[in-house]
Amino acid sequence: MQVISIDRPDAGSIEMPERFRKEIVYFMTPPDVPGAPVCGKNQYWIPLANAQEWLEDGVFSLVSPLDAESKAEIELTEDQERWLEWMVKNQVSIIEIA
């Protein structure tokens, strides 16, 4: 599957494994957050600052759906790290999964 840059068309796309369709929810910013851009179907907003932080830390936080106080730090997979490197290098913040 392809992850395509929407806000930086010159960045092109990056190939990701099919499982990334389910993983994107760990990284996307919900559309109801103030200031969130309007995204189309299969499009997601990942603020560049977040992508940089996850890449630098090598982990992302996962909040428990049962208890908002409970968070776990999950280590990035090689594919997730490669994707975040592409996003940061190309200054991408809105993507589409195709």
Summary of the structure (lengths in Angstrom):
residues: 98
radius of gyration: 13.1
end to end distance: 6.0
largest distance: 40.9
contacts: 245
relative contact order: 0.29
helix: 34%
strand: 24%
